[in-house]
Amino acid sequence: MVIDKYMQYGFRDAMRSLWRHKGMVFVTIFTVATMLLVLGATALVALNSQYAANEMEDQLEIIVFLEDKLSREEAIAMESKFQQIEGLREVIFVPKEDALENMGDKFENTTSLTEALGGVNPLPDAYHIKVEQAEQIAGAVRFLERQPEIEMIRYGQDLVDNMMSLTRVIGIACVAIVVGMLIVALFLINSTIRLTVATRSEEITIMKYVGATNLYVRIPFFLEGLFIGIIGAVLADLILYFGYQYILAYLIANLSFVPVLDSQTILLQVMLILLGGGMALGAIGSNIAVKKYLNV
């Protein structure tokens, strides 16, 4: 078949060209790998920041301290009022005895906290309330502030708001880095292919005059760009995979309180995107480089 002959010729010619300009090819592959590695690392940073924000949002709760004058029955009855909160996900009653016991568990090899306080429990009954989304906390707090039985309300909305703002800033920065790196990588691949095309411009012109199709002329340069993109992407994927595994193991062992995304599926998806991106960059770069020489 004609296409088979085209591919055989294209592959042979692409390998010769790559070897002929191996110095430039090596630099381009290294640069493309570096660019794709930065892109992959940027994507993982963005994904982890979003994951951390979601984790904090999921753990966010409102702690409601009741008036000490309320009886136990009145305190328990408050739960029915809290059911009116929009987006309510969970409401847990914490008796003052349990709260004191939980606090005492933090003291090891010491006199019990109750004895230290002279047998008096200064803590009030409390409720731990969670809503479905962080945006619903403000409404829940406004509802709770209208309840006269509540003495104090505590929640970490400011922390979550700051985290969400940081996530948005990181997202914008990541997009800017991705766009910049793509442009640089595309320019480098285009420059490498253009160098090859320039050295063969006269040959291409002759081929066009004797009836060679555009496809016949394009194939070697297309395969050359594809090869550069694939090798660069594979190198970036390998460094990204083992580097992320190392960082992940370190964080789990030494900074277990830091929420980090431990998902092989997402990591492999990022690697596949980088591979596809490398192939696309190679193909687009070669097409741009050879285009003007086909207008004969």
C-alpha positions as CSV (number, residue, x, y, z in Angstrom):
1,M,0.0,0.0,0.0
2,V,1.0,3.6,-0.7
3,I,0.7,4.6,3.0
4,D,3.0,1.8,4.0
5,K,5.7,3.0,1.6
6,Y,5.2,6.5,2.9
7,M,5.7,5.4,6.5
8,Q,8.8,3.3,5.7
9,Y,10.4,6.2,3.9
10,G,9.3,8.6,6.6
11,F,10.7,6.5,9.4
12,R,14.0,5.9,7.7
13,D,14.4,9.5,6.8
14,A,13.3,10.7,10.3
15,M,15.9,8.5,12.0
16,R,18.7,9.7,9.7
17,S,17.7,13.3,10.4
18,L,17.6,12.8,14.2
19,W,21.0,11.2,14.1
20,R,22.4,14.0,11.9
21,H,21.3,16.7,14.3
22,K,21.6,14.6,17.5
23,G,23.1,17.4,19.5
24,M,20.2,19.7,18.9
25,V,17.8,16.8,19.3
26,F,19.2,15.9,22.7
27,V,18.9,19.5,23.9
28,T,15.4,19.7,22.7
29,I,14.4,16.3,24.3
30,F,15.9,17.4,27.5
31,T,14.2,20.8,27.4
32,V,10.8,19.3,26.5
33,A,11.2,16.7,29.3
34,T,12.0,19.6,31.7
35,M,9.0,21.6,30.5
36,L,6.6,18.6,30.8
37,L,8.0,17.7,34.2
38,V,7.2,21.2,35.4
39,L,3.8,21.0,33.9
40,G,3.2,17.6,35.7
41,A,4.5,18.9,39.0
42,T,2.4,22.1,38.7
43,A,-0.7,19.9,38.0
44,L,0.0,17.8,41.1
45,V,0.5,20.9,43.3
46,A,-2.9,22.2,42.1
47,L,-4.6,18.9,42.7
48,N,-3.1,18.6,46.2
49,S,-4.1,22.1,47.1
50,Q,-7.6,21.4,46.0
51,Y,-7.6,18.1,47.9
52,A,-6.3,19.8,51.1
53,A,-9.0,22.5,50.8
54,N,-11.7,19.8,50.4
55,E,-10.4,17.8,53.4
56,M,-10.4,20.9,55.6
57,E,-13.9,21.8,54.4
58,D,-15.1,18.2,55.1
59,Q,-13.8,18.3,58.6
60,L,-15.1,21.8,59.4
61,E,-17.6,21.9,62.2
62,I,-19.5,24.4,64.3
63,I,-19.1,23.9,68.1
64,V,-22.0,25.2,70.0
65,F,-21.7,25.7,73.8
66,L,-25.0,25.8,75.7
67,E,-25.9,28.0,78.6
68,D,-24.9,26.3,81.8
69,K,-28.3,26.9,83.4
70,L,-30.0,24.5,81.0
71,S,-31.0,21.1,82.4
72,R,-29.9,18.0,80.6
73,E,-33.4,17.5,79.2
74,E,-33.5,21.0,77.8
75,A,-30.0,20.6,76.3
76,I,-31.0,17.4,74.6
77,A,-34.2,19.0,73.3
78,M,-32.1,21.6,71.5
79,E,-31.3,19.0,68.8
80,S,-34.8,19.4,67.4
81,K,-34.1,23.1,66.8
82,F,-30.8,22.4,65.1
83,Q,-32.6,20.2,62.6
84,Q,-33.9,23.4,61.0
85,I,-30.4,24.4,59.8
86,E,-30.2,24.4,56.0
87,G,-27.9,21.8,54.7
88,L,-27.5,20.1,58.0
89,R,-25.3,17.0,57.7
90,E,-24.6,15.9,61.2
91,V,-25.4,17.1,64.8
92,I,-23.8,15.4,67.8
93,F,-24.6,16.1,71.4
94,V,-21.5,16.2,73.7
95,P,-22.4,16.1,77.4
96,K,-20.2,18.1,79.7
97,E,-19.0,14.8,81.4
98,D,-17.8,13.4,78.1
99,A,-16.1,16.7,77.2
100,L,-14.2,16.7,80.5
101,E,-13.2,13.1,80.0
102,N,-11.9,13.8,76.5
103,M,-9.9,16.6,77.8
104,G,-8.5,14.5,80.6
105,D,-7.4,11.8,78.1
106,K,-4.8,14.3,76.9
107,F,-3.0,14.3,80.3
108,E,-1.0,11.2,80.8
109,N,0.4,9.9,84.2
110,T,-1.1,12.8,86.1
111,T,-3.9,13.2,88.6
112,S,-7.3,13.1,86.9
113,L,-8.5,16.4,85.6
114,T,-11.6,16.2,87.7
115,E,-9.6,15.9,90.9
116,A,-7.3,18.7,89.8
117,L,-10.4,20.9,89.4
118,G,-11.7,20.1,92.8
119,G,-14.5,17.9,91.5
120,V,-16.1,20.7,89.6
121,N,-16.7,20.4,85.9
122,P,-16.5,23.9,84.4
123,L,-17.4,22.8,80.9
124,P,-20.9,23.3,79.4
125,D,-22.9,20.8,77.3
126,A,-22.1,21.3,73.7
127,Y,-23.1,20.3,70.2
128,H,-20.9,19.6,67.2
129,I,-22.7,20.5,64.0
130,K,-21.6,19.9,60.4
131,V,-23.2,21.1,57.2
132,E,-23.0,19.8,53.7
133,Q,-21.0,22.7,52.2
134,A,-18.7,25.4,53.7
135,E,-20.8,28.1,52.0
136,Q,-23.7,27.1,54.3
137,I,-21.8,27.7,57.5
138,A,-22.6,31.5,57.5
139,G,-26.3,30.8,57.4
140,A,-26.1,28.2,60.1
141,V,-24.2,30.5,62.4
142,R,-26.7,33.3,61.9
143,F,-29.5,30.8,62.8
144,L,-27.6,29.7,65.9
145,E,-26.9,33.2,67.1
146,R,-30.6,33.8,67.4
147,Q,-31.0,31.0,69.9
148,P,-31.0,32.4,73.5
149,E,-29.9,29.0,74.9
150,I,-26.5,29.2,73.2
151,E,-23.7,30.8,75.1
152,M,-20.9,30.6,72.6
153,I,-20.3,29.5,69.0
154,R,-16.9,28.5,67.6
155,Y,-16.0,27.5,64.0
156,G,-13.0,27.7,61.7
157,Q,-14.6,29.4,58.7
158,D,-11.7,32.0,58.4
159,L,-9.2,29.2,58.1
160,V,-11.2,27.5,55.3
161,D,-11.8,30.8,53.5
162,N,-8.1,31.5,53.5
163,M,-7.4,28.0,52.3
164,M,-9.9,28.4,49.5
165,S,-8.4,31.7,48.5
166,L,-5.0,30.2,48.4
167,T,-6.3,27.4,46.3
168,R,-7.7,29.8,43.8
169,V,-4.4,31.7,43.6
170,I,-2.5,28.5,43.1
171,G,-4.9,27.4,40.4
172,I,-4.4,30.7,38.5
173,A,-0.6,30.5,38.9
174,C,-0.7,26.9,37.6
175,V,-2.7,27.8,34.5
176,A,-0.2,30.6,33.8
177,I,2.8,28.3,34.2
178,V,1.1,25.6,32.0
179,V,0.4,28.1,29.2
180,G,3.9,29.5,29.4
181,M,5.6,26.1,29.4
182,L,3.5,24.9,26.4
183,I,4.5,27.9,24.4
184,V,8.2,27.4,25.2
185,A,8.1,23.7,24.4
186,L,6.3,24.3,21.1
187,F,8.9,26.9,20.1
188,L,11.8,24.6,20.9
189,I,10.3,21.6,18.9
190,N,9.5,24.0,16.1
191,S,13.0,25.3,16.0
192,T,14.5,21.9,16.0
193,I,12.3,20.7,13.1
194,R,12.8,24.0,11.3
195,L,16.6,23.4,11.4
196,T,16.1,20.1,9.7
197,V,13.7,21.5,7.1
198,A,16.0,24.4,6.3
199,T,18.9,22.0,5.5
200,R,16.6,20.1,3.1
201,S,14.6,23.0,1.7
202,E,16.1,22.5,-1.8
203,E,15.4,18.8,-1.7
204,I,11.8,19.5,-0.6
205,T,11.4,21.9,-3.5
206,I,12.6,19.4,-6.0
207,M,10.4,16.7,-4.6
208,K,7.4,19.0,-4.9
209,Y,8.2,19.9,-8.5
210,V,8.4,16.2,-9.5
211,G,5.0,15.5,-8.0
212,A,5.6,14.5,-4.4
213,T,2.5,15.0,-2.3
214,N,2.4,17.1,0.9
215,L,1.8,14.0,2.9
216,Y,4.9,12.3,1.5
217,V,7.0,15.4,2.5
218,R,5.4,15.9,5.9
219,I,5.8,12.3,7.2
220,P,9.5,12.3,8.1
221,F,9.2,15.6,9.9
222,F,6.0,14.5,11.6
223,L,7.7,11.4,12.9
224,E,10.7,13.3,14.0
225,G,8.6,15.7,16.1
226,L,6.6,12.9,17.4
227,F,9.7,11.0,18.5
228,I,11.1,14.1,20.3
229,G,7.7,14.7,22.1
230,I,7.4,11.0,23.1
231,I,10.9,10.6,24.5
232,G,10.6,13.9,26.4
233,A,7.3,12.9,27.8
234,V,8.5,9.4,28.9
235,L,11.5,11.0,30.7
236,A,9.2,13.5,32.4
237,D,6.8,10.7,33.4
238,L,9.5,8.6,34.9
239,I,11.0,11.4,37.0
240,L,7.5,12.6,38.0
241,Y,6.4,9.1,39.1
242,F,9.4,8.2,41.2
243,G,9.8,11.7,42.5
244,Y,6.1,11.9,43.7
245,Q,6.4,8.5,45.3
246,Y,9.4,9.6,47.3
247,I,7.8,12.9,48.4
248,L,4.6,11.0,49.3
249,A,6.4,8.5,51.4
250,Y,8.3,11.2,53.2
251,L,5.2,13.2,54.0
252,I,3.3,10.2,55.3
253,A,6.3,9.2,57.5
254,N,7.2,12.6,58.8
255,L,4.3,15.0,58.2
256,S,1.3,12.8,58.5
257,F,-0.9,15.7,59.5
258,V,-0.5,17.3,56.0
259,P,-3.3,16.2,53.7
260,V,-1.8,14.8,50.5
261,L,-3.4,13.1,47.5
262,D,-2.4,9.4,47.6
263,S,-4.0,8.1,44.4
264,Q,-2.2,6.1,41.8
265,T,-5.1,6.6,39.4
266,I,-4.8,10.4,39.4
267,L,-1.0,10.1,39.1
268,L,-1.3,7.8,36.1
269,Q,-3.8,10.1,34.5
270,V,-1.4,13.1,34.8
271,M,1.3,10.9,33.3
272,L,-0.9,9.9,30.3
273,I,-1.9,13.6,29.8
274,L,1.8,14.5,29.7
275,L,2.5,11.7,27.2
276,G,-0.4,12.9,25.0
277,G,0.8,16.5,25.4
278,G,4.3,15.6,24.3
279,M,3.0,13.8,21.2
280,A,0.7,16.7,20.4
281,L,3.6,19.2,20.8
282,G,5.8,17.2,18.5
283,A,3.2,16.9,15.9
284,I,2.1,20.6,16.0
285,G,5.7,21.8,16.1
286,S,6.7,19.8,13.0
287,N,3.6,20.9,11.1
288,I,4.4,24.5,11.7
289,A,8.0,24.1,10.8
290,V,7.4,22.4,7.4
291,K,4.3,24.3,6.4
292,K,5.9,27.2,4.5
293,Y,8.1,24.9,2.4
294,L,5.1,23.1,1.0
295,N,3.8,26.2,-0.9
296,V,5.8,25.6,-4.1
